[in-house]
Amino acid sequence: MSDYKSVQELKSIDPGMAAPFRGIYILKRKETRTAKNGNPFLKVELGDAGGSFSANAFGDSAVFEALDPAAEGCIVRISGKTDYYNDMFSPKLSAAEVIEATEAEAEGMLGALVEVPPESEEELWDHLVEGIAAIEHPQLKETVQRVIDDTETAFRTAPAAISMHHAYRHGLLEHTVHMLRACRALLPLYPQVDADLAIAGIILHDIGKLEEYEGDFSAKTSRIGTLHGHVVLGFRTARKAALQSHLNTDLTERLEHIILSHQGEKEWGAAAMAATPEAVFVSMVDNLDAKMGMVQRVLRNANEGDEFSERLMGLQTRVLLTPPDKS
């Protein structure tokens, strides 16, 4: 049996122990920083299907030499000792080496590296197809179907974010489907919201992320993602499909507006503030599922016995992990 430790196994070790460990993880993030003494060090995020952790590699160490040239998204074998800093799991690394996916597979670890949603890809995709079928306006349905036909392979596997929410394989599909379910449950409460536009807007709201992100094992922002961002990229994709589908000008503008405003606030990346019933509705459903997606993920990755999660940047707090006492 392999002696490699998963992230969850590492975090379940008594915090008072400095336990030696080995593990195979994905190098999710790498940032070069400067210490107070002027020397460089790396702050890295390493992870697998069950979570991630941050650690430092200082400039005079073999770990720094191994990871400094490594690309984000590569697979690394790590040795170290468990440790905590400011109540955050932050192990001390003693050795590191980049390995190929074939070696990780030979070690029986490749399948444990990639996080996926609890629901299967096929089940999620079936729900997306149902959502498209629910759009009654023929040109609006054709617009959405045209985009999905052109992007199906990428849409099925893409993450919804780099780190904030649904940041894993099939995450964009899961996020979109959860929004569709919430949308169709809430629409009867808000008859002022046009159902066809709301459903179409939800399916296409994050379509620009297919161009914004790249990477097989860990997402990073692409060149065009940095220069344009997913809101503009999604607007462009939707407009092209709408023109090809002969969608009328009013519906085209309203669909584009949902995409341009779905981030909610301009400081969060919105190009415009939501100004139609459908845009307000989609923006709120997006925010709801993004935040609840963070909660769902931290709950399913929690270690038994933990009371609180680590601090989640997207929620600006830690999450209480124990269920309500209803005795």
VOBAKOL-892297 format. One record per residue (C-alpha): residue number from 1; residue in one letter; x, y, z. Coordinates in nm, 4 decimals, decimal comma. Layout:
<nodes>
resi	resn	x	y	z
NUM	A	X	Y	Z .
...
</nodes>
This chain:
<nodes>
resi	resn	x	y	z
1	M	0,0000	0,0000	0,0000 .
2	S	0,1265	0,3489	-0,0873 .
3	D	0,2565	0,5608	0,1973 .
4	Y	0,1589	0,8811	0,0152 .
5	K	-0,0753	1,1032	0,2152 .
6	S	-0,3748	1,2855	0,0703 .
7	V	-0,4464	1,6438	0,1718 .
8	Q	-0,7356	1,5294	0,3878 .
9	E	-0,5154	1,2723	0,5607 .
10	L	-0,2506	1,5362	0,6311 .
11	K	-0,5029	1,7771	0,7805 .
12	S	-0,6457	1,5036	1,0029 .
13	I	-0,3097	1,4521	1,1782 .
14	D	-0,2895	1,5928	1,5323 .
15	P	-0,1831	1,9598	1,4942 .
16	G	0,0532	1,9140	1,7890 .
17	M	0,2605	1,6621	1,5972 .
18	A	0,5320	1,7363	1,3425 .
19	A	0,4605	1,4211	1,1448 .
20	P	0,6810	1,3330	0,8475 .
21	F	0,4943	1,2641	0,5244 .
22	R	0,5242	1,2076	0,1497 .
23	G	0,2652	1,3012	-0,1056 .
24	I	0,1932	1,3530	-0,4737 .
25	Y	0,0034	1,6714	-0,5515 .
26	I	-0,0727	1,9248	-0,8232 .
27	L	0,1167	2,2519	-0,8072 .
28	K	-0,1890	2,4758	-0,8246 .
29	R	-0,0271	2,8148	-0,7606 .
30	K	0,3251	2,9508	-0,7330 .
31	E	0,4226	3,3036	-0,6355 .
32	T	0,7718	3,4452	-0,5874 .
33	R	0,8004	3,6740	-0,2860 .
34	T	1,0787	3,8522	-0,1002 .
35	A	1,1565	3,7817	0,2661 .
36	K	1,2436	4,0548	0,5165 .
37	N	1,6139	3,9749	0,4680 .
38	G	1,5804	4,0428	0,0953 .
39	N	1,6035	3,6802	-0,0136 .
40	P	1,3433	3,5317	-0,2488 .
41	F	1,1063	3,2540	-0,1485 .
42	L	0,8172	3,0711	-0,3106 .
43	K	0,4644	3,0596	-0,1750 .
44	V	0,3039	2,7538	-0,3313 .
45	E	-0,0403	2,5964	-0,3214 .
46	L	-0,0443	2,2189	-0,3521 .
47	G	-0,3563	2,0105	-0,3799 .
48	D	-0,5399	1,6969	-0,4805 .
49	A	-0,9017	1,5914	-0,5223 .
50	G	-0,9738	1,6439	-0,1524 .
51	G	-0,8371	1,9922	-0,0963 .
52	S	-0,5233	2,2036	-0,0950 .
53	F	-0,2722	2,3741	0,1318 .
54	S	-0,0098	2,6470	0,1118 .
55	A	0,3572	2,6172	0,1995 .
56	N	0,6776	2,8178	0,1620 .
57	A	1,0011	2,7206	-0,0125 .
58	F	1,2927	2,9446	0,0789 .
59	G	1,5606	3,0521	-0,1650 .
60	D	1,8470	2,8575	-0,0104 .
61	S	1,6619	2,5234	-0,0136 .
62	A	1,6501	2,2264	-0,2483 .
63	V	1,2716	2,2630	-0,2560 .
64	F	1,3082	2,6147	-0,3992 .
65	E	1,5494	2,4876	-0,6654 .
66	A	1,3034	2,2125	-0,7636 .
67	L	0,9890	2,4261	-0,7718 .
68	D	1,1217	2,7587	-0,8997 .
69	P	1,1316	2,6416	-1,2656 .
70	A	0,8173	2,4265	-1,2306 .
71	A	0,5023	2,5334	-1,4123 .
72	E	0,1679	2,5737	-1,2405 .
73	G	-0,0442	2,2684	-1,3106 .
74	C	0,2434	2,0219	-1,2993 .
75	I	0,2527	1,7173	-1,0702 .
76	V	0,5053	1,7125	-0,7852 .
77	R	0,6221	1,4588	-0,5289 .
78	I	0,6713	1,6237	-0,1905 .
79	S	0,8300	1,5286	0,1419 .
80	G	0,7998	1,7280	0,4607 .
81	K	0,6608	1,7562	0,8118 .
82	T	0,3152	1,8715	0,9140 .
83	D	0,2971	2,2150	1,0732 .
84	Y	0,0555	2,5020	1,1334 .
85	Y	0,0937	2,8799	1,1078 .
86	N	-0,1783	3,1138	1,2389 .
87	D	-0,4090	2,8104	1,2704 .
88	M	-0,3633	2,7328	0,9009 .
89	F	-0,2128	2,4043	0,7852 .
90	S	0,1275	2,5016	0,6423 .
91	P	0,3726	2,2113	0,6359 .
92	K	0,7487	2,2486	0,6227 .
93	L	0,8759	2,1014	0,2958 .
94	S	1,2066	1,9165	0,2843 .
95	A	1,2135	1,7750	-0,0715 .
96	A	1,0311	1,8192	-0,3990 .
97	E	1,0494	1,6886	-0,7541 .
98	V	0,8362	1,7332	-1,0628 .
99	I	0,7056	1,4048	-1,2035 .
100	E	0,5136	1,3086	-1,5174 .
101	A	0,1484	1,2060	-1,5163 .
102	T	0,2559	0,8568	-1,6220 .
103	E	0,4617	0,8193	-1,3053 .
104	A	0,1769	0,9430	-1,0871 .
105	E	-0,0482	0,6901	-1,2598 .
106	A	0,2059	0,4123	-1,2051 .
107	E	0,2101	0,5043	-0,8366 .
108	G	-0,1702	0,4743	-0,8317 .
109	M	-0,2140	0,8430	-0,7502 .
110	L	-0,3312	1,0097	-1,0722 .
111	G	-0,6991	0,9472	-1,0091 .
112	A	-0,6730	1,1035	-0,6633 .
113	L	-0,5365	1,4324	-0,7932 .
114	V	-0,8278	1,5760	-0,9895 .
115	E	-1,1269	1,7060	-0,7936 .
116	V	-1,4693	1,6556	-0,9521 .
117	P	-1,8299	1,7292	-0,8421 .
118	P	-2,0364	1,4703	-0,6518 .
119	E	-2,2710	1,4332	-0,9504 .
120	S	-2,1490	1,2644	-1,2658 .
121	E	-2,0659	1,4602	-1,5786 .
122	E	-2,3403	1,2798	-1,7728 .
123	E	-2,6070	1,3563	-1,5137 .
124	L	-2,5122	1,7237	-1,5101 .
125	W	-2,5033	1,7400	-1,8895 .
126	D	-2,8507	1,5868	-1,9144 .
127	H	-2,9833	1,8651	-1,6908 .
128	L	-2,8164	2,1281	-1,9103 .
129	V	-2,9802	1,9765	-2,2191 .
130	E	-3,3159	1,9878	-2,0377 .
131	G	-3,2582	2,3544	-1,9655 .
132	I	-3,2016	2,4343	-2,3322 .
133	A	-3,5135	2,2386	-2,4271 .
134	A	-3,7169	2,4529	-2,1841 .
135	I	-3,6475	2,7702	-2,3862 .
136	E	-3,9590	2,8300	-2,5963 .
137	H	-3,8492	3,1195	-2,8184 .
138	P	-3,7037	2,9492	-3,1295 .
139	Q	-3,4257	3,1970	-3,2143 .
140	L	-3,3213	3,2328	-2,8509 .
141	K	-3,3061	2,8551	-2,8164 .
142	E	-3,1081	2,8336	-3,1410 .
143	T	-2,8628	3,0958	-3,0108 .
144	V	-2,7948	2,8965	-2,6946 .
145	Q	-2,7815	2,5629	-2,8747 .
146	R	-2,5368	2,7013	-3,1313 .
147	V	-2,2962	2,8107	-2,8548 .
148	I	-2,3243	2,4816	-2,6677 .
149	D	-2,2748	2,2762	-2,9842 .
150	D	-1,9558	2,4707	-3,0560 .
151	T	-1,8178	2,4413	-2,7018 .
152	E	-1,9500	2,1093	-2,5661 .
153	T	-1,6140	1,9378	-2,5156 .
154	A	-1,4676	2,2300	-2,3222 .
155	F	-1,7927	2,3086	-2,1378 .
156	R	-1,8150	1,9557	-2,0011 .
157	T	-1,4749	1,9705	-1,8313 .
158	A	-1,3939	2,3376	-1,7564 .
159	P	-1,3718	2,4783	-1,4028 .
160	A	-1,5895	2,7748	-1,3070 .
161	A	-1,3003	2,9590	-1,1396 .
162	I	-0,9337	2,9379	-1,0484 .
163	S	-0,9884	2,9335	-0,6726 .
164	M	-1,3105	3,0993	-0,5550 .
165	H	-1,6018	2,8661	-0,6386 .
166	H	-1,6516	2,5428	-0,8350 .
167	A	-1,2781	2,5566	-0,9039 .
168	Y	-1,2363	2,1999	-1,0271 .
169	R	-1,2970	1,9762	-1,3270 .
170	H	-1,6621	1,9970	-1,4489 .
171	G	-1,7085	2,2932	-1,2110 .
172	L	-1,8546	2,5257	-1,4748 .
173	L	-2,1063	2,2591	-1,5756 .
174	E	-2,2036	2,1979	-1,2131 .
175	H	-2,2356	2,5707	-1,1387 .
176	T	-2,4492	2,6299	-1,4486 .
177	V	-2,6779	2,3354	-1,3761 .
178	H	-2,7235	2,4340	-1,0102 .
179	M	-2,8160	2,7833	-1,1272 .
180	L	-3,0654	2,6353	-1,3729 .
181	R	-3,2298	2,4328	-1,0973 .
182	A	-3,2525	2,7367	-0,8699 .
183	C	-3,3810	2,9473	-1,1587 .
184	R	-3,6633	2,7115	-1,2494 .
185	A	-3,7641	2,6774	-0,8829 .
186	L	-3,7708	3,0549	-0,8277 .
187	L	-3,9280	3,1738	-1,1529 .
188	P	-4,2894	3,1200	-1,0327 .
189	L	-4,2229	3,3751	-0,7565 .
190	Y	-4,1143	3,6419	-1,0054 .
191	P	-4,3552	3,6567	-1,3032 .
192	Q	-4,1888	3,9803	-1,4183 .
193	V	-3,8807	3,7775	-1,5180 .
194	D	-3,8958	3,6316	-1,8681 .
195	A	-3,8200	3,2616	-1,8285 .
196	D	-3,6632	3,2167	-2,1731 .
197	L	-3,4189	3,5040	-2,1239 .
198	A	-3,3340	3,3977	-1,7691 .
199	I	-3,2581	3,0381	-1,8717 .
200	A	-3,0602	3,1469	-2,1770 .
201	G	-2,8675	3,4001	-1,9707 .
202	I	-2,7806	3,1444	-1,7047 .
203	I	-2,6535	2,8903	-1,9570 .
204	L	-2,4352	3,1504	-2,1308 .
205	H	-2,3416	3,3811	-1,8416 .
206	D	-1,9961	3,2277	-1,7862 .
207	I	-1,9305	3,0977	-2,1378 .
208	G	-1,6328	3,3331	-2,1673 .
209	K	-1,4498	3,1296	-1,9034 .
210	L	-1,3850	2,8643	-2,1675 .
211	E	-1,1389	3,1121	-2,3187 .
212	E	-1,0384	3,2856	-1,9970 .
213	Y	-0,8850	2,9744	-1,8365 .
214	E	-0,6411	2,7125	-1,9583 .
215	G	-0,4574	2,4124	-1,8134 .
216	D	-0,5160	2,0384	-1,7741 .
217	F	-0,4660	1,9786	-1,4014 .
218	S	-0,4893	2,3316	-1,2628 .
219	A	-0,6579	2,6308	-1,4223 .
220	K	-0,4707	2,9519	-1,4887 .
221	T	-0,5686	3,2672	-1,6735 .
222	S	-0,4898	3,2627	-2,0442 .
223	R	-0,3422	3,5537	-2,2395 .
224	I	-0,6818	3,6485	-2,3852 .
225	G	-0,8388	3,5995	-2,0423 .
226	T	-0,5999	3,8535	-1,8951 .
227	L	-0,6466	4,1022	-2,1774 .
228	H	-1,0260	4,0761	-2,2165 .
229	G	-1,1786	3,8807	-1,9246 .
230	H	-1,4646	3,6321	-1,9374 .
231	V	-1,7414	3,8938	-1,9345 .
232	V	-1,6256	4,0500	-2,2625 .
233	L	-1,5362	3,7105	-2,4112 .
234	G	-1,8820	3,5768	-2,3244 .
235	F	-2,0525	3,8861	-2,4676 .
236	R	-1,8647	3,8345	-2,7931 .
237	T	-1,9560	3,4639	-2,8130 .
238	A	-2,3238	3,5293	-2,7450 .
239	R	-2,3434	3,8136	-2,9968 .
240	K	-2,1928	3,6031	-3,2745 .
241	A	-2,4393	3,3189	-3,2099 .
242	A	-2,7335	3,5612	-3,1881 .
243	L	-2,6471	3,7144	-3,5248 .
244	Q	-2,6116	3,3710	-3,6838 .
245	S	-2,9489	3,2672	-3,5361 .
246	H	-3,1240	3,5877	-3,6521 .
247	L	-3,2259	3,6776	-3,2971 .
248	N	-3,4031	4,0143	-3,2935 .
249	T	-3,2194	4,3230	-3,1709 .
250	D	-3,4117	4,3610	-2,8447 .
251	L	-3,3575	4,0030	-2,7276 .
252	T	-2,9936	4,0148	-2,8399 .
253	E	-2,9304	4,3277	-2,6327 .
254	R	-3,1062	4,1818	-2,3299 .
255	L	-2,9122	3,8553	-2,3494 .
256	E	-2,5850	4,0456	-2,3900 .
257	H	-2,6767	4,2649	-2,0914 .
258	I	-2,7237	3,9598	-1,8678 .
259	I	-2,3699	3,8461	-1,9521 .
260	L	-2,2206	4,1941	-1,9120 .
261	S	-2,3843	4,2524	-1,5716 .
262	H	-2,3921	3,9084	-1,4093 .
263	Q	-2,0891	3,9773	-1,1840 .
264	G	-2,3156	4,2062	-0,9809 .
265	E	-2,0758	4,4909	-0,9052 .
266	K	-1,8290	4,6729	-1,1277 .
267	E	-1,5512	4,6147	-0,8747 .
268	W	-1,6221	4,2407	-0,9097 .
269	G	-1,5816	4,2568	-1,2889 .
270	A	-1,9261	4,3556	-1,4187 .
271	A	-1,9180	4,5718	-1,7306 .
272	A	-2,2582	4,7189	-1,6447 .
273	M	-2,4972	4,7148	-1,3510 .
274	A	-2,7964	4,4831	-1,3931 .
275	A	-3,0797	4,6925	-1,5373 .
276	T	-3,3436	4,4414	-1,6540 .
277	P	-3,5522	4,2008	-1,4458 .
278	E	-3,3716	3,9048	-1,5997 .
279	A	-3,0239	4,0514	-1,5415 .
280	V	-3,0984	4,1240	-1,1742 .
281	F	-3,2404	3,7741	-1,1335 .
282	V	-2,9453	3,5964	-1,2998 .
283	S	-2,6923	3,8042	-1,1065 .
284	M	-2,8540	3,7111	-0,7744 .
285	V	-2,8833	3,3418	-0,8625 .
286	D	-2,5183	3,3444	-0,9705 .
287	N	-2,4095	3,4997	-0,6413 .
288	L	-2,6218	3,2517	-0,4444 .
289	D	-2,4757	2,9451	-0,6140 .
290	A	-2,1202	3,0776	-0,6068 .
291	K	-2,1369	3,1245	-0,2299 .
292	M	-2,3261	2,8035	-0,1603 .
293	G	-2,0831	2,6205	-0,3884 .
294	M	-1,8038	2,7310	-0,1536 .
295	V	-2,0035	2,6035	0,1441 .
296	Q	-2,0829	2,2691	-0,0219 .
297	R	-1,7210	2,2141	-0,1189 .
298	V	-1,5790	2,2905	0,2248 .
299	L	-1,8391	2,0660	0,3921 .
300	R	-1,7653	1,7664	0,1717 .
301	N	-1,3887	1,8112	0,2124 .
302	A	-1,4022	1,8645	0,5898 .
303	N	-1,2118	1,6350	0,8231 .
304	E	-1,4124	1,4439	1,0799 .
305	G	-1,4079	1,6277	1,4110 .
306	D	-1,3317	1,9733	1,2710 .
307	E	-1,5651	2,2432	1,4009 .
308	F	-1,4718	2,5233	1,1615 .
309	S	-1,3183	2,5387	0,8155 .
310	E	-1,0193	2,7485	0,7291 .
311	R	-1,1063	3,1047	0,6301 .
312	L	-1,2677	3,1235	0,2868 .
313	M	-1,1693	3,4343	0,0915 .
314	G	-1,4967	3,4363	-0,1022 .
315	L	-1,7034	3,4399	0,2174 .
316	Q	-1,4622	3,6461	0,4293 .
317	T	-1,5071	3,4042	0,7189 .
318	R	-1,4719	3,0472	0,8347 .
319	V	-1,7656	2,8074	0,7977 .
320	L	-1,9169	2,6152	1,0884 .
321	L	-1,8902	2,2511	0,9841 .
322	T	-2,1108	2,0816	1,2443 .
323	P	-2,4799	2,0217	1,1640 .
324	P	-2,7561	2,1911	1,3658 .
325	D	-2,8486	2,0277	1,6955 .
326	K	-3,2200	1,9565	1,6504 .
327	S	-3,2649	1,7414	1,9591 .
</nodes>
